[in-house]
Amino acid sequence: MRFAYTALRVKEQSQEAPRSSLAAKVRLNLAQNGDPDGAQPSVPPTKRRRGHRPADGVTAMSRRVASKLTDGDIRGALRTLTSDDSYAPPADDVINKMQEKHPKPPADLRDIPPPDDSQAPLVASEADVMKAINSFPPSSSAGLDGIRPAHLRSLLTKHTAEAGARLLTALTALTNLALSGRLPECVVPAFFGASLIALRKKDGGLRPIAVGSVYRRIAGKVAAAAVSGAIGARLRPIQLGVATRNGCEAAVHAVRAYIQGSSESAVDSKIMVKLDVSNAFNTVRRDSMMEAVIEQAPAIYPFVWQGYNTTTPLFIGDSKILSQTGIQQGDPLSSLMFSLTVDAAARSADTDINIWYLDDGTLAGSVPDVVSSIQRVKAELSKVGLTINPTKCEAILLEGSSEESKSIALRHLHSVLPDIREVAMSELELLGAPVHDDQVRRKLLQGQLMVEKLIRRLQALEEAHQAFFLLKSYVSLPRVLYLLRSSPAYRHPALLVKIDETVRCGMEAITNVRLRGDSWRQATLPVNLGGLGVRMVTDVALPAHIASQVASADTIASIYGSAAARVGEATRCLVEEWEAHTGLPSPDVSRQRYQRDWDRAAAEAISRQLLDDCTTDVDRARLRAAAQPHSGAWLNAFPAASVGTLLDPDTLRTAVALRVGAEVCAPHRCRCGADIDERGLHGLSCQLSAGRFPRHAELNSVIKRGLAAAGLPSVLEPAGLDRGDGRRPDGITAFPYAEGRCLVWDATCVDTFSASSVAASAARASAAATAAEGRKRRRYEAISRRYLFRPVAVETSGALGSDSCSFLKDLGRRIVQVTGDRRDMERLIQRISVAVVRGNATAIRLAGAHDRPDVRTAVTSFDRSGGDSRGNSHDVDRCSRSSCGESSDECGGGSGRGSGGGGGDRSTGEISDGCNNTGEGNCSVGCSKDSATALRPGPVMPVRPSAGSRSEEPSRNPLDDPDLAYYLLPRRESPPLTDADSPTTQQLAEQLLCLSPSLAQDTPRPPRPNALTAYAALLAKMRESIRDHGAAPEPL
């Protein structure tokens, strides 16, 4: 219990002292304080730094959200973003109020006998314990011992091997010891004690939250999972707060149907009362609670008895509060134990509607029945130490009653609940959902304002990608989904449109992309249908309400039988309305309870309509590719810098715009001379854009790291292995991958929208990637006889070839076998997708830049966009080598690897005539069509060694050549050329500078033939230009 305090506490370290690693600090703590003989640790408390200016509310909130997302805790980030509750510092007034929330036990507390040995306690397996540990949120806090659930998860991965297995066995033994109620008495205060946190509610009140030891919470989760299903079935239909799916929605539907039936019959006066119990969890009698547990759930009684039979300490700040009665809020068993305790009081009511959700009760029926039931409920609650707070109770007089009957009803109610508030029917809410249509309208307006507020908070986040991720997946539709499912919000389309418009404006503000017309319509589709996943409430409102009524039909019937028939008839009418509105058949009866079936049918119809409305091959190719599996994997990737999936704002903007066909940039001219339209697609296949280099390097880096995670080390560009023409594949595994053969792979990223691919891509999705896979297989046919060859072809739209997808999934399965995390397969494909969108953004950005393109500049830009920096020095050199025709489709068709493209001939040392513009390969020095004539074979001149060279070998840096160096000196102006088809000497120099990084290597190896040939040919062309058009310019 004191391990974390002993080993994990970090002392304050001065800035002058040398910084040490966390592992070194832990070892030092263990050496100084880890006395195996049991001596108490003496680590001083960590001092807080002083002098820091506290951040303002918005900044502090954004930092907390970012911190939660960094930990992978989405629920925690959303809770921080959406909640108006705040932490109350442990000041004296807060501590006093917390003390009031934890009163002393009643004087007549009954003695509860210890567990009987004849009753076998609950026994947990290692799988049960592991499931409980994995159920904790990623950033779940630690208790008094300082151990967080994340610590245990990290120690129980497959990487910890036998040590992790032994730890899991020990944790299971500890859990079973706690479940048996046989923990040593000296351990009980620490094991069942907790840190106390005070949350300040919107109304100014305080809510106490007890954070207990992680070991106690593990045992509680195991116990709750074992008995909650049976207990929930026993408590229904009155208590809906324990293991009841769609319980709140069922309660709202049943009450709405009951009110409608009462207003139509109007035989006698009907009334509804909502009851609120004061400080329920902290004041319930523990003897009554344990008596209910031993009767209803005896298997968990030993654990409950040892935790609540004695006083336990709660620590807040430097103060200690004793927990002597009630149930700790934060205990995994708290809801179950409280519901069992108040079950007798809840069942004492005899009304038409009798619904409880933990400590909130709702009674409806005739006035005499409701009043008498309230009296019985009060009496039963007092037996377990609870009282009703009349000031928070509500009375609703149902429609159809006369004024006289209403006044009589209120008099009767005030006799049992003196300060009860009367609420108009038009303002009725139940469990947070509106019941009356007028209240539905008000709640929709409140929902719009809430979404606006959350979007403003999202805009305050430092990372646009994190804001976009939360908005599309959790803040837009999910914020009002409960309202849509539990109420007929579809009847107010104008208000729904306002919410959609608010989300659209927020999406534009966060992504910096203009979303209008078809672009916005596509964005609102699910990701697997080509959209961004930002669902429109106008599309979901009706199917969500239908699915909710169908899914909760059985619970509605158990709550109030007459309501079931009314709800069923209303559901049939809604189904007909949906069919008339969409023109589609409704899902099968067995599938109508699932909202996704209704939603997907309508979304597919919208996707087909968008495709039918396309007028260009580019749009058709874009929509078909976007709907392919995994093409939008980057949209589902968790935005975390630690794993390399966080996109910078410009990359996010470009990726979103390319996917939905929105404007990427203003029309301008590329540095190659071509015109770039507002979509910027030219940059994806422009020969002068350097963005393809880091993209290809990152693709291979992801595959290499994936193989390493699967236990298969690999080598990029293996020396001595080629396909017969001197060109090497991208990588090879060091050990056999399958069939006793090593894996060889070669990756490429082809442009979906290039002139040679767009027509096929418009007709069939992934056509460009499939064609690239075929070319790879033909070119590596000789290698495939000895090795297991796998092509990896991905399109700039994100679509994968079928063979590439199969290979990545197989690699993902191998990683899962090693790590045990089923999400690793999806993460592998997500990293591939992220690499593609980063490369696209860099290619588009550098295609429009009129400065000299440079491979290292492109890689630097790629890294700043969030790419993984590991191995970048190798990747830069690799891309530079590829640019001279060595290895990669991504880095140049001059290697002879682009379809129809020319390339360097290693055997002859000449540069071929053709220049590929397919989007897969580029010429060896990155020329455009207009400058392709510069690469025609010319007189090959010998390369002289540079002055001052260290050996007889020629310099590998072309800038060391005296003639070229003189020519490239700064000049006042370039010599004019009269022939429009002939490139200027400045253009030739620019091309040579693109090539120079691959030659500037200070190594004793001989130069690469085709690289020096390219240099010699360019130099000869320059000299020929000088002879034709005048002398070389004089240096400044």
Buried (B, 14 or more C-beta within 10 A) or exposed (E): BBBBBBBBBEEEEEEEEEEEEEEEBBBBBBEEBBEEEEEEBEBEEEEEEEEEEEEEEEEEBBBBBBBBBBBBBBEBBBBBBBEEBBEBEBEEEBBEBBBEBBBEBBEEBEEBEEBEEEEEBBBBEBEBBBBBBEBBBBBBBBBBBBBBBBBBBEBBEEEBEEEBEEBBEEBBEBBBBBBBBEBEEEBBEBBBBBBBBBBBEEEEEBEBBBBBBBBBBBBBBBBBBBBBEEBBEBBBBBBBBBBBEBBBBBBBBBBBBBBBBBBEEEEEBBBBBBBBBBBBBBBBBBBBBBBBBBEBBBBBBBBBBBBBBBBBBBBBBEBEBBBBBBBBBBBBBBBBBBBBBBBBBBBBBEBBBBBBBBBBBBBBBBBEBBBBBBBBBBEBBEEBBBEBBBEBBBBBBBBBBEEEBBEBBBEBBBEBBEEBEEBEBBBBBBBEBBBBBBBBBBBBBEBBEBBBEBBEBBBBBEBBBBBBBBBBBBBBBEBBBBBBBBBBBBBBEEBBEBBBEBBBEBBBBBBBBEBEEBBBBBBBBBBBBBBBBBBBBBBBBBBBBBBBBBBBBEBBBBBBEEBBEBBBEBBEEBBEEBEEEBEBEBBEEEEBBBBEBBBBBBBBEBBEEBBEEBEEBBBBBBBBBBBBEBBBBBBBBBBBBEBBBBBBBBBBBBBBBBBBBBBBBEEEEBBBEBEBBEBBBBBBBBBBBBBBBBBBBBBBBBBBBBBEBBEBEBEBBBEEBBBEBBBBBBBBBEEEBEEEBBBBBBBBBBBBBBEBBBEBBBEEBBBBBBBBBBBBBEBBEEBBEEBBBBBBBBBBBBBBBEBBBEBBBBBBBBBBEBBEEEEBBBBBBBBBBBBBBBBBBBBBBBBBBEEBBBBBBBBBBBBBBBBBBEBBEBBBBBBBBBBBBBBBBBBBBBBBBBBEBBBBBBEEBBBBEBBBBBBBBBBBBBBBEBBBBBBEBBEBBEBEBBEEEEEEEBBBBBBBBEEBBEBBEEBEEEBEBEEEEBBBBBBBBBBBBBBBBBBBBEEEEEBBBBBBBBBBBBBBBBBBBBEEBEEBBEEE
